[in-house]
Amino acid sequence: MKLLSVNVGQAQAVPYTDQPQGLTGIDKRPVEGPVRVAAPGPKGVGASGLAGDAVCDTRHHGGDDQAVYAFAREDLDDWERELGRTLRNGSFGENLTTEGLDVSDALIGERWLIGGAVLLEVTSGRIPCRTFQGHLGEPGWVKRFTRKGATGAYLRVIEPGEIRAGDSIEIVHRPDHGITAALEFRATTTERTLLPRLLAAGTALHPEALAAARAYVEKYGEPQGV
């Protein structure tokens, strides 16, 4: 398992975002590195966990629990075949393009050691948005991406440091609850009856998903067998 590329984006004005200033940093491009990775601060205040990477809409993106976004090269290759077009590393707005790692099936709370120094923890899947659709230029993209459910994963920074393309990725902690980033995504989008299952991941879960799961159980109760 390794890091194929580290990708950062610059703020650009585009017509397809509802960010107040019309800016987005979704167009991530590979950089040589090394790139400093650190917790950026709370959502709404902090932006990206990667130095030099723009997050323009801090209402919905960035912050400590979405500090880094990872996507598997294997999933990009799958989309290349389906869409009939080339998708370079960073095409999906990911900071980390990985190889040999099933990112969407990473467990909430799973920890990755990158380059022997930087420690990251999986928090959630990625919910697609209008900006993502506009960036790719694929009609109906939000529904299509949602239907496939290969979401990649957001991560928080546990131990900061520097990373670069070619670094090894080692899974150093894997919880036993079975709650993956992909399952979290389904629970918070298309299959909300799965929400009670997310509680097994505890506080490792993205706080918004944890709050949604708790609210669901409070309103509807916990289904038998969960």
Salt bridges, closest charged atoms under 4 A:
ASP18 OD1 - ARG59 NH2 3.56
ASP27 OD2 - ARG29 NH2 3.14
ASP27 OD1 - ARG88 NH2 2.60
ASP53 OD1 - LYS28 NZ 2.70
ASP57 OD1 - ARG59 NE 2.75
ASP65 OD1 - ARG156 NH2 2.77
ASP77 OD1 - ARG73 NE 2.85
ASP78 OD1 - ARG81 NH2 3.78
ASP78 OD2 - LYS148 NZ 3.11
GLU80 OE2 - ARG73 NH2 3.33
GLU82 OE2 - ARG144 NH2 3.37
GLU82 OE1 - LYS148 NZ 3.08
GLU99 OE1 - LYS2 NZ 3.89
GLU110 OE1 - ARG174 NH1 2.27
GLU121 OE2 - ARG111 NE 2.89
GLU121 OE1 - ARG156 NH1 2.58
GLU138 OE2 - ARG85 NH1 2.85
GLU191 OE2 - ARG186 NE 2.91
GLU208 OE2 - LYS43 NZ 2.82
